[in-house]
Amino acid sequence: MERVLCLDEADGKRLWTQEYPCRFNLSYPAGPRTTPAIDGGKVYTLGAMGLLACWDVPTGNRIWSHDLPGEFNGKVPTWGFAGQPLVDGNKLICLAGGENACVIAFNKDTGAEIWRALSAPEPGYSAPVIFEVGGCRQLIVWHPRALNSLDPETGKVYWSQPYTAKAGMTLATPRRLGNLLLVSSFYNGSMLMRLASDEPKAQLVWKGASDSEMKTDGLHCVIGTPVLEEGYLYGVCSYGQLRCLKLDTGERVWETFAPVTGKSTRWGTSFMVKNGGRYFFWNELGDLIIAKLSPSGYEEISRAHLLEPTNRDAGRMVVWSHPAFANQSMFARNDKELIRVDLAAP
């Protein structure tokens, strides 16, 4: 079964639960794995095996749904569907897969198809995002064969940059700083594009040369999305190294294992969220860390252990669920409990 739960933010009381049968046929059989999207009294979920559903927030009633691999002849990725759907105007944009159906825009109220675009053997795991640059709004879709820019209204392809990601591992969300756009994956490393200022075009600035998970030459992200700040790139690499790189060249400035596991760990994970002049790190050990990042190094301010790792992945116990931040609080979970943590200053 997969389940969608609605809880009261104040006390965690369960308001409603919806569940549906799901026969998992993937690595690490569990789900859902995507972050729900909420808009206009509706919540949109995407299950690990590809059930896209729209639910009524007050009641939990299902409004519409699509079986993505069944309806659009796509392949379920090795680790399931993980790129969360994107609400844009009257559209819900989702990675599906299949011939000319890698990305599909649905009417968010009815579920009717508006357009479909791109072909790829599988959709990958990276969430679609929209940036306003080059004189227009560009929908960025990163699948395991290319980084693509589309017109979000029609699905027309503006530009496409080849990028072959081994094992289909396009996970981290594409990041933009000014007219620079970056993607990074576990095996194949990072790639930086320069976006034109007056039209929807792009050119390659640099791409890492290493396809090795161990002999990395820059930043090879896994689950965590990197951040771009004042000409520098900060992100967690393939073996848990938090690294700082010069954005314009990809040159490495420094690295540390401190906010992840404290040592070299394959797929070592810590999620980074900026808050003012500091960053929240939520690592796979269940620690919440507040730190400052700069080209001169990593400065840890505080650390609290909040959850126990309960899920076995990569041969060890980990917490690999991304937290949510709202109303001066953090919401986080392992496989046994969901907690709300007060982040307000005394």
ABEGO torsion letter per residue (X at the ends): XBBBBBBBAAAGBBABBBBBBBBBBBBGBBOBABBBBBBGGBBBBBBAAGBBBBBBAAAGBBABBBBAAAAAGBBBBAAEBABBBBBBEABBBBBAEEBGAABBBBBAAAGBBABBBEBBABAEABBBBBBBBGGBBBBBBBBAABBBBBBAAAGBBABBBBBBBBGGBBABBBBBBEABBBBBBAAAEBBBBBBBAABBBBBBABBBABABAABBABBBBBABBBBBBGGBBBBBBAAGBBBBBBAAAGBBABBBAAABAGBBBBGBBBBBBBBEABBBBBBAAGBBBBBBBBAAEBBBABBBBABBBABBBGGBBBBABBBBBBGGBBBBBBAABBBBBBABBX
